[in-house]
Amino acid sequence: MHRREWLAATLALPGLAMPALAQPHWPSRPLRFIVPFAAGGPVEIPARFLAEALAPVLGQSVVVETRGGAGGAVGTQAVIASQDAHTFLFTTGAIAIQPALQPEIGYDPQKDLLPISLISEAPMGFAARPNGRVKDLAGLIALAKAQPGAITIGSSGNGTTTHMLSALFALRAGIEWTHVPYRGGGQMVGAFLGGDIDLMSVDLATGMPHVKEGRAVFIGQSGTARSPVLPEVPCLQEMVPGAALSIWFALLGPKGTPPEVAQKLAGALEGFRSSALAGRMAENGAALLLAGPETLAARLNMELPMWRQVVAQAGLKAE
């Protein structure tokens, strides 16, 4: 595409014209979306979808870089330290969980990061092996109460949203089981398929390929209503009130990101609300939100104190 054609297309996007004029040289090089979790997990999929869609609009490639460690803290700190207007954090609701689990984490999401947009939201669920000892939610609760700690459930890491789903469900159901954190969703799935754990707490996008291959079955999903992707699978809250929890994805920048850059990027995202990107997300059970910085800031304001309370009630600690 010639520069003149690209500029015309860019200025046609709602909310994008003024920032484009204010920052004619941004982006001047490829953007980086840092995913603060191991490769192969649930965050990498929507990050790559978004990166592919944004590249032609911004006129620069968007590189997705996975940088896991410390429940997302390593990658998050790398973004905070970057301050280059081309590096952004693509993360999950874990950004609101980590400060509760790790008070000495070294950063404050509200003070050190700038909300760009709430990207999408999707249910998670508990997956069991078809030939395993857990067949459904009723059997799960009965076994967990009869043999506290006997059931093992994996997550994609301590402090991740999948971990918090298992903790929230156990708290609301009044059961005890053994949480086994892994370094990313890929490692968890491998352990599950190898028979090392009874269940995995997992997002639908990561679990569905194994369900389709007959190697896993969802026994419950975490949304407030049944997902169109799995209409036959009951919601956790149908049996355990208060156990609903979605995994949400968000884009943030370092606090020092120039306002015009943040506005241009948020404006570009708004242009995808009616696009093929929504269909790609829906195929993986996610709803494309593209709600701007105010909505994301409000979500953080709500969830940061909520997770402090849940972590305290459940007696959770960084593992």
Secondary structure, 3 states (H helix, E strand, C coil): CCHHHHHHHHHCCCCCHHHHHHCCCCCCCCEEEEECCCCCCCCHHHHHHHHHHHHHHHCCCEEEEECCCHHHHHHHHHHHHHCCCCEEEEEECHHHHHHHHCCCCCCCHHHHEEEEEEEEEEEEEEEECCCCCCCCHHHHHHHHHHCCCCCEEEECCCCCHHHHHHHHHHHHHCCCCEEEECCCHHHHHHHHHCCCCCEEEEEHHHHHHHHHCCCCEEEEECCCCCCCCCCCCCEHHHCCCCCCCEEEEEEEEECCCCHHHHHHHHHHHHCCCCCHHHHHHHHCCCEEEEECHHHHHHHHHHHHHHHHHHHHHHCCCCC
